[in-house]
Amino acid sequence: MKRYAYFISDGTGITAEMLGNSLLAQFESIEFERVTYPYVDSAEKARKVVEEINRNSADEAVAIIFDTIINKSIRAIMDDAIGLKIDIFGAFLDPMEKALRVESSYSVGKSHSAKDTGYLNRIESINFALANDDGGRNRHYKEADVILVGVSRCGKTPTCLYLAMQFGIKAANYPLTEDDMESMNLPAALAPYRKKLFGLTIDPDRLAAIRNERRANSRYASLKQCYHEVDEVEQLYQREQIPFISTTDRSIEEISTRIMAETGLHRRMRS
Amino acid sequence: MKRYAYFISDGTGITAEMLGNSLLAQFESIEFERVTYPYVDSAEKARKVVEEINRNSADEAVAIIFDTIINKSIRAIMDDAIGLKIDIFGAFLDPMEKALRVESSYSVGKSHSAKDTGYLNRIESINFALANDDGGRNRHYKEADVILVGVSRCGKTPTCLYLAMQFGIKAANYPLTEDDMESMNLPAALAPYRKKLFGLTIDPDRLAAIRNERRANSRYASLKQCYHEVDEVEQLYQREQIPFISTTDRSIEEISTRIMAETGLHRRMRS
């Protein structure tokens, strides 16, 4: 028996998905068929969505409907959909208006304006992450908020990009190779920026699996090599007092926010 | 008078921030000082947060407190914080349990597990976007879900990365240059993948401003050149029936989700 979960928004639907998925994750035993309807910004579109939902609702399984539509008259149309409505804005805007003693602007799609103060910051930070990826080409480490270090394939690049995209943080990264490890010293390019360094580590078995997908049966992907590199790199972190975190079994979101919490970096928010 | 907004979570805090900012955006006249407390996963940490909040609350301005802590006993501690509590999980888990006829697992930090089915998809898609950026090196267009085209600096790269990071979509991009425009034809590399193409366009004045930050006073950044390129590229889209969207005044989130809606791409969700 399928059980539907709907995410409905007059904007991107991302807020509805994030909140909805956080709530659905609390019901591990149930498998949900997830459907997102973004840009439901007219009565006509809303009626079509209601029709589709109700067509799917023939069986007994109650659908869960996450609704982040701001416009009151469009939201009212959603009342006809069969299922449990989780009306996030409806539930909270009222008490907020009272506490703040201000009327809210129920304008459609207000919540994700491109004029966010953080927007240009984020684009600039993405470009920074791309230009300072993998120790390559440019090394504008003076401008960096943080420089991630770690062995090849431990998760540096996606973490840098996430820090840029989500928080407008300028994150560079530098791969630690065998040469760096054997010299027993920090690479010369990094030494002046020791305070900006943050280490990533990873379970060696997991690392070998990831590397094998890239270059199967290579020395690079061998268990022996992976154990060796991870061991060396963790020793380096300890010797040089570089804070570090394991990426094993952690999402990019979690790695990123833990780095920010530990380094005291301030989120340059989307607002 | 400062007015505080707090985002409190036993996980990354990202859900609390997203939902909170969507709600705060409805109160345009008020400026909020935003503070995020991630990983509040013990009674001790919660008490410290409450102390900090209450220390800030000496004046009359009511603080807004967005709380996504799952653990009931930790959440109970937050009751002592002075301000309007927006308790997202508290408000919705109860009716969901009744509708679903299942108890929810109030386990700490459940909501963002790294074992998400979409996780590996996303990493793979980020690598794909990086390897197929800017028409360069690899051109694994067969594997691509979508190929973004457009003039230099119109927003292709951040959009590709966002599609990868958020939705696990494999997005390549290809910059249209003057040579492509003058030939009156699609570039040969793209011709076999016409159905995967999606065009970006941009207001020429905005484009000139962006390009000027890169190479001030160059021909590349001149108004004349920008008007010419945008005009040519939009003609190409129309001639070749390539769907397209303007990135001017749109956030990366909105551009990405609109592309997905128009192309019918399915979100590979985080679950």
Contacts between the chains, C-beta under 8 A, distances in Angstrom:
chain1	res1	chain2	res2	distance
A	3	B	100	7.9
A	11	B	254	7.1
A	12	B	251	8.0
A	12	B	253	4.7
A	12	B	254	5.6
A	12	B	256	7.6
A	12	B	257	4.1
A	13	B	257	6.3
A	14	B	18	7.1
A	14	B	166	7.1
A	14	B	253	5.7
A	14	B	257	7.0
A	15	B	18	5.0
A	15	B	19	5.9
A	15	B	22	4.9
A	17	B	267	7.7
A	17	B	269	6.9
A	17	B	270	7.9
A	18	B	14	7.1
A	18	B	15	5.1
A	18	B	18	5.2
A	18	B	19	7.3
A	19	B	15	5.9
A	19	B	18	7.3
A	19	B	19	5.2
A	19	B	88	6.7
A	21	B	111	7.3
A	21	B	269	7.0
A	21	B	270	6.1
A	21	B	271	6.2
A	22	B	15	4.8
A	22	B	68	6.9
A	22	B	89	7.6
A	22	B	111	3.9
A	22	B	112	7.5
A	23	B	89	6.9
A	23	B	92	5.8
A	23	B	93	6.7
A	23	B	96	6.4
A	23	B	111	8.0
A	24	B	271	7.8
A	25	B	110	5.2
A	25	B	111	4.7
A	25	B	112	7.8
A	25	B	113	7.3
A	25	B	271	7.6
A	26	B	70	7.1
A	26	B	89	7.7
A	26	B	93	6.2
A	26	B	96	7.8
A	26	B	104	3.7
A	26	B	105	5.6
A	26	B	106	7.0
A	26	B	110	6.2
A	26	B	111	7.4
A	27	B	96	7.2
A	27	B	100	6.0
A	27	B	102	5.6
A	27	B	104	5.5
A	27	B	105	7.6
A	28	B	105	5.7
A	28	B	110	7.8
A	29	B	102	6.0
A	30	B	100	6.3
A	30	B	102	6.4
A	34	B	267	7.9
A	34	B	269	5.6
A	34	B	271	7.4
A	36	B	267	5.9
A	38	B	257	5.0
A	38	B	258	7.8
A	38	B	260	7.9
A	38	B	261	5.6
A	39	B	257	7.6
A	39	B	258	7.1
A	39	B	261	6.2
A	62	B	99	4.7
A	62	B	100	6.9
A	64	B	96	6.5
A	64	B	99	6.9
A	64	B	100	7.6
A	68	B	22	6.9
A	70	B	26	7.1
A	84	B	95	6.2
A	84	B	96	6.6
A	84	B	99	4.1
A	86	B	92	5.3
A	86	B	95	7.8
A	86	B	96	7.4
A	88	B	19	6.6
A	88	B	88	7.5
A	89	B	22	7.6
A	89	B	23	6.9
A	89	B	26	7.7
A	91	B	91	5.7
A	91	B	92	7.9
A	92	B	23	5.8
A	92	B	86	5.3
A	92	B	91	7.9
A	93	B	23	6.7
A	93	B	26	6.2
A	95	B	84	6.3
A	95	B	86	7.8
A	96	B	23	6.4
A	96	B	26	7.8
A	96	B	27	7.2
A	96	B	64	6.5
A	96	B	84	6.6
A	96	B	86	7.4
A	99	B	62	4.7
A	99	B	64	7.0
A	99	B	84	4.1
A	100	B	3	7.9
A	100	B	27	5.9
A	100	B	30	6.3
A	100	B	62	6.9
A	100	B	64	7.6
A	102	B	27	5.6
A	102	B	29	6.0
A	102	B	30	6.4
A	104	B	26	3.7
A	104	B	27	5.6
A	105	B	26	5.6
A	105	B	27	7.6
A	105	B	28	5.7
A	106	B	26	7.1
A	110	B	25	5.3
A	110	B	26	6.2
A	110	B	28	7.9
A	111	B	21	7.4
A	111	B	22	3.9
A	111	B	23	8.0
A	111	B	25	4.7
A	111	B	26	7.4
A	112	B	22	7.5
A	112	B	25	7.8
A	112	B	251	5.6
A	112	B	253	5.8
A	112	B	254	6.2
A	113	B	25	7.2
A	113	B	251	7.2
A	114	B	249	4.9
A	114	B	250	5.0
A	114	B	251	4.4
A	114	B	254	6.9
A	115	B	249	7.4
A	116	B	251	6.7
A	119	B	251	6.3
A	122	B	158	7.8
A	122	B	252	7.3
A	123	B	158	5.8
A	123	B	252	7.8
A	126	B	157	7.2
A	126	B	158	5.1
A	126	B	161	6.5
A	127	B	157	7.9
A	130	B	130	7.8
A	130	B	133	7.8
A	130	B	157	7.1
A	133	B	130	7.8
A	155	B	123	8.0
A	157	B	126	7.1
A	157	B	127	7.9
A	157	B	130	7.0
A	158	B	122	7.7
A	158	B	123	5.8
A	158	B	126	5.0
A	158	B	165	7.4
A	161	B	126	6.5
A	161	B	161	5.8
A	161	B	165	6.6
A	162	B	165	6.4
A	165	B	158	7.5
A	165	B	161	6.7
A	165	B	162	6.4
A	165	B	165	6.2
A	165	B	252	7.5
A	166	B	14	7.1
A	249	B	114	4.9
A	249	B	115	7.3
A	250	B	114	5.0
A	251	B	12	7.9
A	251	B	112	5.6
A	251	B	113	7.2
A	251	B	114	4.4
A	251	B	116	6.6
A	251	B	119	6.4
A	252	B	122	7.4
A	252	B	123	7.8
A	252	B	165	7.5
A	253	B	12	4.7
A	253	B	14	5.7
A	253	B	112	5.8
A	254	B	11	7.1
A	254	B	12	5.6
A	254	B	112	6.2
A	254	B	114	6.8
A	256	B	12	7.6
A	257	B	12	4.1
A	257	B	13	6.3
A	257	B	14	6.9
A	257	B	38	5.0
A	257	B	39	7.6
A	258	B	38	7.8
A	258	B	39	7.1
A	260	B	38	7.9
A	261	B	38	5.6
A	261	B	39	6.2
A	267	B	17	7.7
A	267	B	34	7.9
A	267	B	36	5.9
A	269	B	17	6.9
A	269	B	21	7.0
A	269	B	34	5.6
A	270	B	17	7.9
A	270	B	21	6.0
A	271	B	21	6.1
A	271	B	24	7.6
A	271	B	25	7.5
A	271	B	34	7.3
